[in-house]
Amino acid sequence: MLLVCLSLLCTSLLVFVNGGKLPEAEVKITVLHKPFLCHRKSKYGDILLVHHEGYLANGTKFHSSYTQGDKQPVWFTLGIKEVISGWDKGLQGMCAGEKRRLVVPPALAYGKEGKGKIPPEATLTFNIEVMEIRNGPRSHESFQEMDLNDDWKLSKLEVKEYLRKEFERHGYPPNDTHHEQMVEDIFKKEDENEDGFISSREFTYKHDEL
């Protein structure tokens, strides 16, 4: 009888694992401030300029861009894993000037390894203010501007040059190391046939893939 029960239990567990989906980790989002006017909302591929503060579950602040380092907001491209997954998920659909609080579970932060001051399996809380939203190098609107020789495909040099001009146009110094990393991330995602170019077809941005 015991063997029969154990057999039924194992069968039930297999049905649950194979037939059902375990719940995915989610980011808890609280809007702290939203501007009255919103000319555009952030989407995957946009470049965001943000100020942020990070806290451990016990309330200890582990970072603040307002008071640490050069005390400047930081740029990153949304949706290409330049930041933790919790940010990529939690900062979609934001307006310039909007502030959000994100509570990010370990699976969408630094997981079992942790990082620096952040211990393993840490749930993190971030207060994030979006200062500016710009078309990123992955947006459809930017393709023709980036395609300098009008050959309907983008080289790494063309993408990097676009980034340099965008940063200078907004009064920020170019950062070759950061730009090169962004270019590598973009080509890793978009250069499907690995020929060293992104064609107009490959450039089509698919939100669900990220």
N, C-alpha and C positions, 0 to 999 in steps of 0.2 A: 504493500500500500504506500509506504514511504517513497519507494522508487517511482511509483506512478505519479505521486504528488510533485516530486522533484522534476519529473519529466514535463508535467503540465506547466510548472512554473517557468522552466527554461523556454518552453514553447511560447508562453505569453510574453516573456521578455524579448525574445527574438522578433515577435510580431510588433511589439512596441517600437523597438529600435529600427527595424527595417521598414515598418509601415508608417510610422509617425516621425515628425521632425522635432528635434529638441529646440526649445525656444532660443532665438538669437539674442545676443547681448544688445542692449539698447542704451542710448544716451538720454538722460533726463534733462529736458530743456526748460528753463524758466526765462521769460523775457523780462529784463529789468527796466529797459527803456526802449521806446520805439519812436522815431521822429514822426512828426505830423506829415511831412512830405517824403515820399520814397520814389525816386526816379528810376531805380532799377533794384533788382534783388540778386543776391549772389547765387551763382550756379557753378557746377563743376567746370573747371577750366579757367575761371576768373582768377585774377591776382588780387589778393586781399592785403590791406595794410591794417594790422591789428595791434592794440595794446592788450595785455593780459596779466592776470594774477592767477597763481596756482596754489591750491591748498591740499594737504593730506586730510584723511578722514577725521583726524583728531583736531583739526583746525590750524595746524602748523603751516605757515606760508613757506613754500619752497622756492618760489620765484615770483618776481614782479618786473615787468618791462618798464613800469613807471619809475622805479627807484633803483634798479640794478643795471649793471653794464653801462651802456651809453645813454640809458634812459629814453631810448627811441622805440617807437612801434616797429614791428617786424613785417616784412613782406613774405608771402608764400603763395603758391598756386593751389587752389582748392581742388581736391579730388585725385591727386597723383601721388599720394602717400609721402609728401614732403613733411607732413606732420602726423600725429597719431590719428588712428581711424576715428576716434571720438570727435576730433575736430572736423575731419572731412564730413562726417555725418551731421554733426550738430551745428555747423555754420552755414548750411544751405538756406537759401531763401531769406537772407538778412539784408537790411538796408544800411547804407552808410550812416553812421551815427547811432546805430542800434547797439544795445548792450544785452548780452545773454549770460546766464549762468548755466554751465554744463556740468552735470555729474556723470563722470565717465567710469564705467566698470573696468576692471583689470584687462579683460579680453580686448577692449578697444583702446587701452592705454599702453602700459609697459609690461603687462602679463606676469609670467612667473619669474622673469629675470630681474625686473626693476631697472632703474637707471639712476646713477648718481645718488642724490638725496632721496630718491623715490624707492621705497622697499618693494620686494616682490608682492604680487597679488594686491596691489594698492588701488583702492577706489579714489579717484581724484576729482576735485571740484575746481572749475576754472570760471573766473569772471572775465569775459572777453568783450571788448569794444571794437567794432569795425569802423575804422577811420575813413577808408577809401576803398572803392571797388573799381577795378579796371578790366578791360578785355584782356584775357591772357593769350599766350601764343597758341592755345588750343581752341580758341573760339572761331566760329565760322566767319565772323566779321573781319578777322585779321588775315585771312588766307591771302587775299589779293595784295594786301599791303606788304606781306612778308615775301611774296613771290617776286623777287626783284627782277628776274630775267624773263618773267611771263612764260615759263615753260610748264606750268601747271604741276609743279612738284617743288618741294621744299628741301633744301640742303640744311645741314647742321649750321653752316655759316650764316645762312639767311635767317634762321630762327634766332640765333645768338645776336645777330645785328639788330633784329627787331626788338629784342629784350633791352639791348643797350640804349637804343633810341627812346624806348618807352620810359626807362628809368631817368634818362637825362631830361626828357621833355617835362617830367614832373619834379625836376629839381633834385633828384637823388643821384649820388655818384654810382657809376657802373660797378658791378661786382663780378669779375670774370669767373671766379671760382663758383659762385652761386649760379650764375647764368649757365655755365657748362654743365653743372649737375642737373639743372632744370631741363636743358636740352637733351641730356642722356635719358632722363626719365620719360620725356615726351616721345623720343624715338623708340624707346623700349616698348611703349604702349602702341604707337601708331604705325611704325614701319613693319607691317605684317610680313612682307616678303624679304625683309632684311637686306635691301639693296642700297641702303644708305641714304634714301630719300623718302619723303612722305608725299605720296601722290594726293591729288584732290579727292580721290575715292577713299584712301586710307585716312585722310584728315577728318572725315565725318566723325563727329564726337558722339559716342554712345554712352549715355549716363549709366546705364544698368551694368556696364562692365566693371565699374569701379566700386 
